[in-house]
Amino acid sequence: MILSILNWAFEIYYILIIIYVFLSWVPNLQGSPVGILLQRIVEPYLSVFRRFIPPIGMIDISPIVALFALHFVQMGIYAILGWVGLI
């Protein structure tokens, strides 16, 4: 039960980050209500990585690093839950 809820939450957040990155390629969509909602959800997490990883030319690789970090956090939480015996 806990594992399926966590897995669902992580998968949804992965998808939101990817959609937000794709929206950055179309500037008109960023100002739409969906774009603004995604910005409020995803940008606080991505801004942590943008402080430390500057863009390379016009390419921002911070979302890639953020997705990897999110995956490692997910695996860490699963390991802790397994160690505690909840999964």
Summary of the structure (lengths in Angstrom):
residues: 87
radius of gyration: 15.1
end to end distance: 8.5
largest distance: 47.8
contacts: 213
relative contact order: 0.15
helix: 79%
strand: 2%
